[in-house]
Amino acid sequence: MEEVLRVEEAYRSDVGQQIARISPAVAKRLVLSPQDILKITGQRETYAKPMLTSSIDRNENIIRIESTIRYNA
């Protein structure tokens, strides 16, 4: 399944952990479970562990990823 999301900077606590924060609505559309891995595609492909966003991002169609993941994609 594929979803196009707007990229935002990761939370400081997530830096270095290969985490991709997404809203519960996006996770539901992608039918994700806690053990899944996200494939993130840009000019290249990279992978991250999906985790849910904080309450301020709940209704957003964004993905929060650190600069290393952004660079690798």
DSSP file (Angstrom, degrees, kcal/mol; ACC not computed):
  #  RESIDUE AA STRUCTURE BP1 BP2  ACC     N-H-->O    O-->H-N    N-H-->O    O-->H-N    TCO  KAPPA ALPHA  PHI   PSI    X-CA   Y-CA   Z-CA
    1    1 A M              0   0    0      0, 0.0     2,-0.4     0, 0.0    29,-0.1   0.000 360.0 360.0 360.0 149.0    0.0    0.0    0.0
    2    2 A E        +     0   0    0      2,-0.0     2,-0.3     0, 0.0     0, 0.0  -0.948 360.0 178.7-129.5 144.0    1.2    3.5   -0.8
    3    3 A E        -     0   0    0     -2,-0.4     2,-0.6     2,-0.0    23,-0.0  -0.995  21.7-139.7-143.8 135.8    0.6    6.9    0.8
    4    4 A V        +     0   0    0     -2,-0.3     2,-0.3    58,-0.0    -2,-0.0  -0.884  31.4 176.6 -99.3 122.4    2.0   10.3   -0.1
    5    5 A L        -     0   0    0     -2,-0.6     2,-0.4    58,-0.0    57,-0.2  -0.891  33.6-112.2-126.8 153.9    2.9   12.4    3.0
    6    6 A R  E     -a   62   0A   0     55,-2.1    57,-2.4    -2,-0.3     2,-0.4  -0.721  37.6-127.0 -83.5 132.4    4.4   15.8    3.7
    7    7 A V  E     +a   63   0A   0     -2,-0.4     2,-0.3    55,-0.2    57,-0.2  -0.655  31.3 176.0 -87.2 133.4    7.8   15.4    5.4
    8    8 A E  E     -a   64   0A   0     55,-2.5    57,-2.0    -2,-0.4     2,-0.1  -0.881  39.0 -84.1-128.2 162.0    8.5   17.3    8.7
    9    9 A E  E     -a   65   0A   0     -2,-0.3    57,-0.2    55,-0.2     3,-0.1  -0.354  49.6-110.2 -65.7 144.4   11.5   17.3   11.0
   10   10 A A        -     0   0    0     55,-0.8     2,-0.1     1,-0.1    55,-0.1  -0.295  35.2 -95.9 -70.1 157.3   11.7   14.5   13.7
   11   11 A Y    >>  -     0   0    0     53,-0.1     3,-1.8     1,-0.1     4,-0.7  -0.475  36.7-115.4 -66.7 147.4   11.2   15.2   17.4
   12   12 A R  G >4 S+     0   0    0      1,-0.3     3,-1.0     2,-0.2    -1,-0.1   0.861 115.7  58.2 -55.1 -37.8   14.5   15.6   19.1
   13   13 A S  G 34 S+     0   0    0      1,-0.2    -1,-0.3     3,-0.0    -2,-0.0   0.681 104.1  53.1 -68.2 -16.7   13.9   12.5   21.2
   14   14 A D  G X4>S+     0   0    0     -3,-1.8     3,-1.9     2,-0.1     5,-0.5   0.588  78.1 118.6 -93.7 -12.1   13.6   10.4   18.0
   15   15 A V  T <<5S+     0   0    0     -3,-1.0    -3,-0.0    -4,-0.7    50,-0.0  -0.320  81.5  14.9 -61.9 132.5   16.9   11.5   16.4
   16   16 A G  T 3 5S+     0   0    0      3,-0.1    -1,-0.3    -2,-0.0    -2,-0.1   0.457 104.4  92.5  85.6   2.7   19.2    8.5   15.8
   17   17 A Q  T < 5S-     0   0    0     -3,-1.9    32,-0.2     2,-0.1    -2,-0.1   0.392  90.4-122.9-109.7   2.3   16.5    5.9   16.3
   18   18 A Q  T   5 +     0   0    0     -4,-0.2    31,-3.0     1,-0.2     2,-0.4   0.892  57.8 156.1  56.7  42.5   15.3    5.4   12.7
   19   19 A I  E   < -b   49   0A   0     -5,-0.5     2,-0.5    29,-0.2    47,-0.5  -0.810  33.4-161.9-103.6 140.2   11.8    6.3   13.7
   20   20 A A  E     -b   50   0A   0     29,-2.9    31,-2.3    -2,-0.4     2,-0.5  -0.975  14.0-150.5-118.4 114.1    9.1    7.6   11.4
   21   21 A R  E     +bC  51  64A   0     43,-2.3    43,-2.4    -2,-0.5     2,-0.3  -0.737  23.7 167.5 -88.5 127.9    6.2    9.3   13.2
   22   22 A I  E     -bC  52  63A   0     29,-2.6    31,-1.7    -2,-0.5    41,-0.1  -0.919  37.0 -98.2-134.1 160.5    2.8    9.2   11.5
   23   23 A S     >  -     0   0    0     39,-0.5     4,-2.4    37,-0.3     5,-0.2  -0.368  32.9-113.8 -75.5 157.9   -0.7    9.9   12.6
   24   24 A P  H  > S+     0   0    0      0, 0.0     4,-2.3     0, 0.0     5,-0.2   0.856 117.8  57.3 -57.7 -34.8   -3.1    7.1   13.8
   25   25 A A  H  > S+     0   0    0     33,-0.5     4,-2.2     2,-0.2     5,-0.1   0.914 108.3  45.2 -64.3 -42.1   -5.3    7.9   10.7
   26   26 A V  H  > S+     0   0    0     34,-0.2     4,-2.2     2,-0.2    -1,-0.2   0.922 112.0  52.0 -66.3 -43.7   -2.3    7.3    8.4
   27   27 A A  H  X>S+     0   0    0     -4,-2.4     5,-2.2     1,-0.2     4,-0.5   0.889 110.4  49.3 -59.1 -39.3   -1.3    4.1   10.3
   28   28 A K  H ><5S+     0   0    0     -4,-2.3     3,-0.8     2,-0.2    -1,-0.2   0.917 110.0  49.9 -67.1 -43.4   -4.9    2.8    9.9
   29   29 A R  H 3<5S+     0   0    0     -4,-2.2    -2,-0.2     1,-0.2    -1,-0.2   0.857 114.4  45.2 -62.9 -34.1   -5.0    3.6    6.2
   30   30 A L  H 3<5S-     0   0    0     -4,-2.2    -1,-0.2    -5,-0.1    -2,-0.2   0.517 107.3-130.2 -85.9  -5.1   -1.7    1.7    5.7
   31   31 A V  T <<5 +     0   0    0     -3,-0.8     2,-0.3    -4,-0.5    -3,-0.2   0.949  43.2 178.5  53.8  55.0   -2.9   -1.2    8.0
   32   32 A L      < -     0   0    0     -5,-2.2    -1,-0.2    -6,-0.1    -2,-0.0  -0.625  19.1-163.3 -90.3 145.7    0.3   -1.0   10.1
   33   33 A S    >   -     0   0    0     -2,-0.3     3,-2.0     4,-0.0     0, 0.0  -0.831  38.5 -99.6-118.0 163.4    1.0   -3.2   13.1
   34   34 A P  T 3  S+     0   0    0      0, 0.0    -2,-0.0     0, 0.0    -1,-0.0   0.753 120.0  52.1 -57.5 -27.8    3.7   -2.4   15.7
   35   35 A Q  T 3  S+     0   0    0     14,-0.1    -3,-0.0     2,-0.1     2,-0.0   0.484  87.7 109.6 -89.2  -1.6    6.3   -4.9   14.2
   36   36 A D    <   -     0   0    0     -3,-2.0     2,-0.4    14,-0.1    -4,-0.0  -0.273  58.0-142.6 -72.0 159.6    6.0   -3.4   10.6
   37   37 A I        -     0   0    0     12,-0.2     2,-0.4    10,-0.0    12,-0.2  -0.979  13.7-133.0-121.7 135.7    8.8   -1.4    8.9
   38   38 A L  E     -D   48   0B   0     10,-3.1    10,-1.8    -2,-0.4     2,-0.6  -0.728   7.4-145.4 -89.5 136.0    8.0    1.5    6.6
   39   39 A K  E     -D   47   0B   0     -2,-0.4     2,-0.5     8,-0.2     8,-0.2  -0.910  17.1-160.2 -96.1 121.8    9.7    1.8    3.2
   40   40 A I  E     -D   46   0B   0      6,-3.4     6,-2.2    -2,-0.6     2,-0.5  -0.912   7.3-164.6-108.6 123.8   10.3    5.5    2.5
   41   41 A T  E     +D   45   0B   0     -2,-0.5     4,-0.2     4,-0.2     2,-0.1  -0.922  30.3 129.3-118.2 131.1   10.8    6.4   -1.1
   42   42 A G  S    S-     0   0    0      2,-3.1    -1,-0.0    -2,-0.5    31,-0.0  -0.092  93.1 -31.1-133.6-119.3   12.2    9.6   -2.6
   43   43 A Q  S    S+     0   0    0     30,-1.7     2,-0.2    -2,-0.1    30,-0.1   0.771 141.9  14.0 -74.2 -26.2   15.0    9.6   -5.1
   44   44 A R  S    S-     0   0    0     29,-1.4    -2,-3.1    -4,-0.0     2,-0.4  -0.691  89.5-103.9-130.1-175.1   16.2    6.4   -3.3
   45   45 A E  E     +D   41   0B   0     -4,-0.2     2,-0.3    -2,-0.2    -4,-0.2  -0.917  36.2 162.9-117.7 145.4   14.6    4.0   -0.7
   46   46 A T  E     -D   40   0B   0     -6,-2.2    -6,-3.4    -2,-0.4     2,-0.3  -0.910  24.8-127.2-147.2 175.0   15.2    3.7    3.0
   47   47 A Y  E     +D   39   0B   0     -2,-0.3     2,-0.3    -8,-0.2    -8,-0.2  -0.914  21.7 173.5-131.9 153.2   13.4    2.2    5.9
   48   48 A A  E     -D   38   0B   0    -10,-1.8   -10,-3.1    -2,-0.3   -29,-0.2  -0.985  36.6-103.2-153.6 158.8   12.2    3.2    9.4
   49   49 A K  E     -b   19   0A   0    -31,-3.0   -29,-2.9    -2,-0.3     2,-0.3  -0.743  40.7-128.1 -83.5 126.8   10.1    2.0   12.3
   50   50 A P  E     +b   20   0A   0      0, 0.0     2,-0.3     0, 0.0   -29,-0.2  -0.585  34.2 168.6 -78.3 136.6    6.6    3.5   12.4
   51   51 A M  E     -b   21   0A   0    -31,-2.3   -29,-2.6    -2,-0.3     2,-0.1  -0.966  36.9 -99.9-139.3 156.2    5.4    5.1   15.6
   52   52 A L  E     -b   22   0A   0     -2,-0.3   -29,-0.2   -31,-0.2     6,-0.1  -0.465  37.8-117.0 -79.0 149.5    2.4    7.3   16.2
   53   53 A T        -     0   0    0    -31,-1.7    -1,-0.1     1,-0.1   -31,-0.1  -0.189  32.3 -93.9 -75.7 170.6    2.7   11.1   16.4
   54   54 A S    >   -     0   0    0      1,-0.1     3,-1.4   -31,-0.0     4,-0.3  -0.252  48.6 -91.1 -75.8 174.3    2.0   13.3   19.4
   55   55 A S  G >  S+     0   0    0      1,-0.3     3,-0.9     2,-0.2     4,-0.2   0.763 122.0  64.4 -63.1 -26.1   -1.4   14.9   19.9
   56   56 A I  G 3  S+     0   0    0      1,-0.2    -1,-0.3     2,-0.1     3,-0.2   0.749 108.9  40.0 -70.7 -21.0   -0.4   18.1   18.0
   57   57 A D  G X  S+     0   0    0     -3,-1.4     3,-1.8     1,-0.1     5,-0.3   0.295  81.1 113.5-105.7   8.3    0.0   16.1   14.8
   58   58 A R  T <  S+     0   0    0     -3,-0.9   -33,-0.5    -4,-0.3    -1,-0.1   0.816  83.1  35.7 -55.5 -39.6   -2.9   13.7   15.1
   59   59 A N  T 3  S+     0   0    0     -4,-0.2    -1,-0.3    -3,-0.2     2,-0.2   0.263  96.3 108.7-101.3  13.0   -5.0   15.0   12.2
   60   60 A E    <   -     0   0    0     -3,-1.8     2,-0.7     1,-0.1   -37,-0.3  -0.593  66.5-138.0 -93.1 151.3   -2.1   15.9    9.9
   61   61 A N        +     0   0    0     -2,-0.2   -55,-2.1   -39,-0.1     2,-0.3  -0.482  67.2 117.2 -99.7  58.4   -1.0   14.0    6.7
   62   62 A I  E     -a    6   0A   0     -2,-0.7   -39,-0.5    -5,-0.3     2,-0.4  -0.792  54.8-146.6-124.3 165.0    2.7   14.2    7.6
   63   63 A I  E     -aC   7  22A   0    -57,-2.4   -55,-2.5    -2,-0.3     2,-0.7  -0.999  14.5-148.4-129.2 129.5    5.6   12.0    8.4
   64   64 A R  E     +aC   8  21A   0    -43,-2.4   -43,-2.3    -2,-0.4     2,-0.3  -0.880  30.1 160.7-101.7 115.1    8.2   13.1   10.9
   65   65 A I  E     -a    9   0A   0    -57,-2.0   -55,-0.8    -2,-0.7   -45,-0.1  -0.964  37.1-110.1-135.3 151.2   11.7   11.7   10.1
   66   66 A E     >  -     0   0    0    -47,-0.5     4,-2.1    -2,-0.3     3,-0.4  -0.241  37.4-101.5 -76.2 167.2   15.2   12.7   11.0
   67   67 A S  H  > S+     0   0    0      1,-0.2     4,-2.8     2,-0.2     5,-0.2   0.813 118.6  59.2 -62.4 -33.5   17.7   14.2    8.6
   68   68 A T  H  > S+     0   0    0      2,-0.2     4,-2.1     1,-0.2    -1,-0.2   0.917 108.5  44.8 -63.0 -42.5   19.6   10.9    8.1
   69   69 A I  H  > S+     0   0    0     -3,-0.4     4,-1.2     2,-0.2    -2,-0.2   0.919 113.4  50.6 -66.7 -43.5   16.4    9.2    6.8
   70   70 A R  H  < S+     0   0    0     -4,-2.1     3,-0.5     1,-0.2    -2,-0.2   0.918 111.1  48.7 -59.9 -43.3   15.6   12.2    4.6
   71   71 A Y  H  < S+     0   0    0     -4,-2.8    -1,-0.2     1,-0.2    -2,-0.2   0.894 110.4  51.0 -63.6 -40.4   19.1   12.2    3.1
   72   72 A N  H  <        0   0    0     -4,-2.1    -1,-0.2     1,-0.3    -2,-0.2   0.673 360.0 360.0 -73.8 -16.7   18.9    8.4    2.4
   73   73 A A     <        0   0    0     -4,-1.2   -30,-1.7    -3,-0.5   -29,-1.4   0.413 360.0 360.0 -99.0 360.0   15.6    8.8    0.6
